[in-house]
Amino acid sequence: MTNPLLADGALPEFSSIQPEHVVPAVEARINEARAVVAKLVDQAETPTYQNFVFVIEEAMDALEKTFSPVGHLNGVADSEALRVPYREAVSLITAFQTEFNQNPAIYQAYKKVLEHEMDLSSAQKKALADAVQGFELAGVALPEVERKRFGDIQGELAQLQQQFQEHVLDATKAFSMHITDESELAGLSEDDKALLAQYAQAKQLDGWLINLEIPCYLAIMERASNRSLRQAVHEAWVSRASEVGPNAGEFDNRPVMEKIMQLRQEAAELLGFKAYDEYALQTRMAESPEQVFNFLTELAHKSKAQAQADVAELAEFAKADLALDTLEAWDMAYASQKLQEKKYSISNELIKPYFPLPTVISGLFRTLEQLFNVSVEEVTSFDTYHPDVRFYQITRNSEVIAQFYFDLFAREGKRGGAWMDVCRSRRLTSDGVQIPVAYMVCNFSPATGNKPSLLTHSDVETLFHEFGHGIHHMLTQVDVSAVSGIAGVPWDAVELPSQFMENYCWQPEVLAYLSSHYETNEPLPQTLLDKMLAAKNFQSAMQMLRQLEFALYDFTLHHKFRKGQEQLITDVMQDVRQEVSVVPVAALNRFANGFSHIFAGGYAAGYYSYKWAEVLSADAFSRFEEEGIFAAQAAADFAHYILGQGGSQPMAELYRQFRGREATVDALLRHSGIAA
């Protein structure tokens, strides 16, 4: 059997990949890598970067190329047939990575190269230093019994985190409401109803079908005047994967969360840390738990009074204009939309016609070209896994320097949210430079009838955000894969380029070519732009506190948790909400049960990174505000220091070189319209 996951092509052969290919391909790559490691350990008395580290890097890159499309398909084309081999592949890779990172001979060889080879580049030195630290944080120095236990924990965690994500996806897919009476959909736009009709038709149903895909959920919460409908959909959303709600107990993540926390704490203690947060901070910019807590509480303190005023204004409006004597959780988005319309004469439905997806994509690429002197070209002939996917290449001086996939529409079997992931890493090979390739994924509303996909301005921000991650990966100048692109970048700095790019969605000269009415081709009118800018910081303090609530919950839980204290999973959420939350919460709310960022993603004890990096991004953009949003020198410096160097130098140093000083919170508060 020819296995497409073992093909040596520049890109994955998606159309040929079948579930039965996954495990044999991963086993083959792991066996190849094991053989490479064994041979090196036996032969290399005097290891060098070229004869030892580079050879291992090639074997690891081959494994990454094999597994990358499998991991991507798990996120964008989930199926029962793929789940079993995917889980087995994750288990195999986790075991191999642990085995490798706990190999004393490899550890000592890497230390030797780092200490004795004098002509290493800065990227090679940083990659080696990171690797040595990685060995130590994987328990290489532990006694054998404890070292084995640490490895077993990593394997269990990988499976539990996958189980958590599957529960969230299954709970999301399990809920639907079939509507046959159009009056129940009062308040929804014709576009909204067309989307719901498409969902129904896909299930061979008449009328309309409501589900929990993001475009549908937001339409109901923001525009449905049927309060009982809003309540039903909201409660289904916030109770996903829990013991309550429409599918109570069927996909309950609570036991999974408890086991994940127990294992994380045990792993941290094996390495001599009091709690998991201390372990996690070893590879971050933040230097201590106290620094993180002080950072988050300072922002909360500076935002809370304004957020409380926002809520009071909303409650007064809801009572007077909407006959809602009490604001419930399922009223917040709806009342906020109505208040925004009243204050600024603006709404998503008014804005969306000016942001058809093709125009937004064109404007995004033009922004990239003006900033970084590159061109983006669509490639129409490529191997894909779904008809919606598009593929592009980035060129500079007629040379292709990177490529990327765009998968932008919500559909069944696709994980919610938006993300960027690595398909290929930039690295120097024996045949020259391997160019970086990225996956960029969103969940926008698809086209309906004769209308193209129309985006809210928030959707536009999301696209720019993910593309910021993309250019961090794709515009790297580093040739060592362990520190090229986003690799080796501290987790609390990895959001810097993504949040930086969001700023361009609000610049009038960018909006001039980013927007065009899908029917008339008219640009965004100045009057509407003025209203958008006026409404930019509408309820910004409330949004700030919402993110701080998530960050404080995550970090406090990982700071306080000890075995036998599983109740903290609930108690910490209640305590944090009492401290910082200003909005009502539904009785059925089990937000943590669907908090994939920290229980299934890479943000455990790291959700604070969004705000930490937002301080950096706002401060970075303030240089462009001073010099010009397309200022050549500022853009060149950003491309060189922030995008180009990847993880090859400490981010704190790179940022100081770019900005000439440390970052301050002032720009973030100013951009958010929050009085310091």
Steps between C-alpha positions, in 0.01 A plus 500: 500500500628845409451716804441869414615603849846367415520678165793735462307785340517866591133493613262241648305275263172567679267339247680166536520487880279236662466413870677168446813686383553683828643247744729314256648830379560633850651168611731502198623856569553426870695183419716697257565766764579236765753341266662837437525572873642153579765529228605846613528401864716198408731683259537859607773536762552862401160630393477814290203700389532369144563132567261467794240773558431567131448128431246475784327815376450338158342189655269712717400712202401187309278393791346848516422493126325166541290597800424864414224425246348243737484752782353754262230263378411419859412868545328575170349169386426299813351152447452186706722314253790742560469527877632157596818510285553865594493414871737210445737721300497765775582229753787368289649845441465604863676182613779553247546867593519409867747219427714741297486784755591260781800352320808588712742434213323743268476753782872481568584521129291815458670655805841416356422664167363809674800533731785411264407595143620856453363596158129442563256762375279677752203297373688172547608601851146595598358178352753296697440693822125451460551130431716456810235673709238280333688185600515623859131595507420152363667339801825379343683546833241318712562154649384225266169422674398866517620560145277220375206634699550845347492344153185305579335823616576670168337212313190509720471877464517483121209255492295692758544830317383338176202350686414844641498653152292217356242544777471872419462429129246223558296712741503785247383270220235330717283808548251622241155660494271447203283808440198489270328822613686800360354729767727329754796651311383860539788746496730287286611645168418340168863391479472332840187314397655397169791344691262315734302380200824364348565308822150351479533407134829323573303273737208459254273710721252774420517836673804598701755322716686661788830351612799611706735590217630849571322690217166353611561545872597866463204573274259369765671668795543839333183534294220261600226694679351168620634497856418135570688402184804700612484331839480150354792554262713680759447229760585232244824686420620568855412150626683309226691191612362515854258327736221749423326637193338337195750210489558479875769251591543356150831674425587617852857633514517538878673164567740575215582844644563356846740241364680756283555726801619210717752390240630850429557557870670162543732574206592840643574350843720228348720779360512683833241772437229583753234539233447475127512876443864511616586218260320674211681831559842344441460566127308830513585871506329544837746418775277401794139428600498825697588698188210340309250557781613862542470559126147357479371666817639839395307482173188383682525781754539760225206360301236404757341838578450573130363148444252544783386827344457319166278236662294761686442688175397178326259401779336843495462486122363143506237594755392820325520394135471121498266439796761277663474567872790266573795435273571128470808343342304426180396866475847654506602470135150586376464807721856610419428486126184706548678757717784528251247560222332770706820679606690479175235414237710199409461123499668193357223467243567854381875437477512149347401595142820708482725207596453222243770242564675530157545876552626451855753241387621731224533784752685277745752405233543863394574594861761226520657616175522863615651406835746230408572537128362160401232379258227241555380288209226237493595152380201333337644151447574326830399189693228569756264333749196727443371718215489809725877502555719750312878499460745790455868575469696798628774636276774758546698616196328224297624229738246282684585533869191342662160339434175466690157336503185703577208298646258771604140370526312329782376147429406183682799299622722806526625624834366841601714811532789617285862396493828481311704182492825383343503289186871542421773678696774711346830321537826451317513152348771322307311608186459866594241696699162337564244780485238538775139399434207589728140397556265787588152408617189706584128429543325771297150482359512351150338657195121469487308500174648768273669683787870455572618435852449831685713572806438699812784733591579261784543227236738728313704543817508121544634454147772762554581342837554152358698645210723669758584153633546392139757766414686429826542146368546584132722812500763351728861531390626223729617173345497283815153347534502487881510882515361607161162666468293452814720212624692585814305824552382532863130417526426837660648680198361287218185715473701820438496496115137380484369775726726754330335426164152562643584870523497531121129414482427836662719727287293720263747467213491119533121490532482694173619192307396235753132574447267518200123445492437158350222631271602856413880484549472826695772548761410517867331841539681753718189531716500126572876500561459785747232299682721190505791697644271664755369157603843333498535496876134432576499288818877451468546487877240221520691308233828563682358352822362200312848410375654570841241269657613215274869578561464525877298179515763312301801632689342483848384143443846387389659694789278360777413150385628203700384138489181460700391856426295426188222727627730792414398453135161642600597712801772699321255595226253627758770693689639661186154600379426655837822700472490623140175409323234767454252309280227247585581129470247228418441238769586230245830666406782243493744711301806309622366173354547648152814706571708322236780757506616381842374141519570390143726769349832657585377771737507319836619759755544717191169659408640824648718500186223668300510808720876486553558496126227760444703742710798429274295529180332827600833646605658377175225657291542829685833534314305486172256757637799726561681438169213405262303177470705393197825668609777318315755489782249395765367225271850383413594486869181312589564253218861452609480490880150368570409289196839411358686372806240250620616342825870542420545767769312581822187696410565759771829585326346504154221727617745745658695510175181570304350758737810641668347442845277271707127483421248679721124442548419859403442436129271203568283700739490791255408274206227346715361838605565422867615783722826400668 
